[in-house]
Amino acid sequence: SSMLCAVVGAGLREAGAGVAAIERAVQEALETQTTRLLRRIEYLNVIGNVAPMVGLFGTVYGMIQAFENLRATQGVPDASKLAGSISVALVTTFWGLLIAIPALSVYAVSRNRVDGSSAECALWVDELFTGFALVPAAVAGKPPAAPRPAPAAASAPPRLVAAPPAAQKP
């Protein structure tokens, strides 16, 4: 299910237990849903951080080979062996960076999207519960509203779904 549905559902399940229970349930559900989404992209972070280490390992290995070639020839290097060892060092560095840079870039963009979705969900849930008077207006930082008069018998039935915040008129 969607993040919004899970968070709203958690709040509604606690509607009879009071405002504090609703707030606690909504906060816990929002954290759970955010963690669930972050867990799905964490592998990009791991790959992005491990790949340069693998590249560095290859660089060190290639340089060790290069120095071993120098030692084996008493300081008169065989150019092809030395070039091969240096090539190993550079190629592994190249591949480590080639893998790490896109992985970390995609991770950063994905992380920002999860954070944005979480913040947007929190705003919608706050608006929803405030709009339905399940959470008193004072909790949302507004003074309590005066009680409404009972509707007349011929008036329209109450709306079951509040309009989204962007569609409301000032």
C-alpha positions in Angstrom: 0.0 0.0 0.0 1.0 3.6 -0.3 2.8 5.6 2.4 -0.2 7.9 2.7 -2.7 5.0 3.1 -0.5 3.3 5.8 0.0 6.5 7.8 -3.7 7.6 7.6 -4.8 4.0 8.5 -2.6 4.0 11.5 -4.1 7.3 12.7 -7.6 6.2 12.1 -7.1 2.9 14.0 -6.3 5.0 17.1 -9.1 7.6 16.6 -11.0 6.3 19.6 -7.9 6.4 21.9 -7.4 10.2 21.8 -5.2 12.8 20.2 -2.0 11.6 21.8 -2.5 8.0 20.5 -3.3 9.3 17.0 -0.2 11.4 16.9 2.0 8.6 18.2 0.5 6.1 15.7 0.9 8.5 12.8 4.5 9.3 13.8 5.4 5.6 14.1 3.7 4.7 10.8 5.5 7.6 9.0 8.9 6.5 10.4 8.2 2.9 9.5 7.1 3.8 5.9 10.1 6.1 5.5 12.5 3.4 6.7 10.8 0.8 4.4 11.5 3.1 1.4 15.1 3.9 2.5 15.9 0.3 2.9 15.0 -0.3 -0.8 17.7 2.1 -1.9 20.4 1.5 0.7 22.2 -0.9 -1.6 23.1 2.0 -3.8 24.8 3.7 -0.9 26.7 0.5 -0.1 27.9 0.0 -3.7 28.8 3.6 -4.0 31.0 3.4 -0.9 32.5 0.0 -1.4 33.4 0.4 -5.1 36.2 3.0 -4.6 37.6 0.8 -1.9 37.8 -2.1 -4.4 39.4 0.3 -6.8 41.9 1.4 -4.2 42.7 -2.2 -3.4 43.4 -2.8 -7.1 45.6 0.3 -7.2 47.7 -0.9 -4.3 47.9 -4.3 -5.8 49.1 -2.9 -9.2 51.7 -0.7 -7.5 53.0 -3.6 -5.4 53.4 -5.5 -8.7 55.2 -2.6 -10.3 57.7 -2.4 -7.4 58.2 -6.1 -7.4 59.0 -5.9 -11.1 61.6 -3.2 -10.3 63.1 -5.3 -7.5 63.2 -8.4 -9.6 65.2 -6.6 -12.3 67.6 -4.9 -9.8 66.3 -1.4 -10.8 66.4 -2.0 -14.5 62.7 -2.4 -15.2 61.1 -4.3 -18.0 58.9 -1.6 -19.6 56.1 -4.0 -20.6 55.9 -5.6 -17.1 56.0 -2.2 -15.4 53.4 -0.8 -17.8 51.1 -3.8 -17.1 51.3 -3.4 -13.4 50.6 0.4 -13.6 47.7 -0.4 -16.0 46.2 -2.8 -13.3 46.4 0.1 -10.8 44.7 2.6 -13.1 42.1 0.3 -14.5 40.9 -0.8 -11.1 40.7 2.8 -9.9 38.8 3.7 -13.1 36.2 0.9 -12.6 35.8 1.7 -8.9 35.0 5.4 -9.7 32.9 4.4 -12.7 30.7 2.3 -10.5 30.7 4.6 -7.4 29.8 7.9 -9.0 26.5 6.9 -10.6 25.5 4.7 -7.6 26.0 7.6 -5.2 24.3 10.0 -7.5 21.2 7.8 -7.9 21.2 7.2 -4.1 21.2 10.9 -3.4 18.4 11.6 -5.8 16.4 8.7 -4.5 17.0 9.7 -0.8 15.8 13.2 -1.6 12.7 11.8 -3.2 11.9 9.6 -0.2 12.5 12.5 2.2 10.2 14.7 0.1 7.5 12.1 -0.1 7.7 11.6 3.7 7.4 15.4 4.3 4.5 15.7 1.9 2.8 12.7 3.5 3.1 14.3 6.9 1.6 17.5 5.6 -1.3 15.7 4.0 -2.0 13.6 7.1 -1.9 16.7 9.3 -4.3 18.5 7.0 -6.6 15.5 6.9 -6.8 14.9 10.6 -7.1 18.7 11.3 -9.8 19.0 8.6 -11.8 16.1 10.1 -11.4 17.5 13.6 -9.9 14.2 14.8 -7.0 16.3 16.0 -8.0 19.5 17.7 -6.9 22.7 16.0 -4.9 23.7 19.0 -2.5 20.8 18.3 -1.9 22.2 14.8 -1.0 25.6 16.3 -4.4 27.2 15.7 -6.9 28.6 18.2 -9.8 26.3 18.8 -12.8 27.0 16.5 -16.2 27.9 18.0 -18.7 25.1 18.0 -20.8 24.8 14.8 -24.6 25.1 14.9 -26.5 21.9 14.1 -27.3 21.6 10.4 -30.8 22.3 9.2 -32.8 19.3 8.1 -32.8 20.4 4.4 -29.1 21.1 4.2 -26.7 19.0 2.1 -25.2 16.0 3.8 -21.7 16.5 5.2 -18.7 15.8 3.0 -16.9 12.6 3.8 -13.7 13.5 2.0 -12.1 16.9 2.5 -10.7 18.7 -0.6 -6.9 18.5 -0.9 -5.1 21.6 0.4 -4.3 23.0 -3.1 -8.0 22.8 -4.1 -9.4 24.7 -1.1 -10.4 28.3 -1.6 -9.1 31.0 0.8 
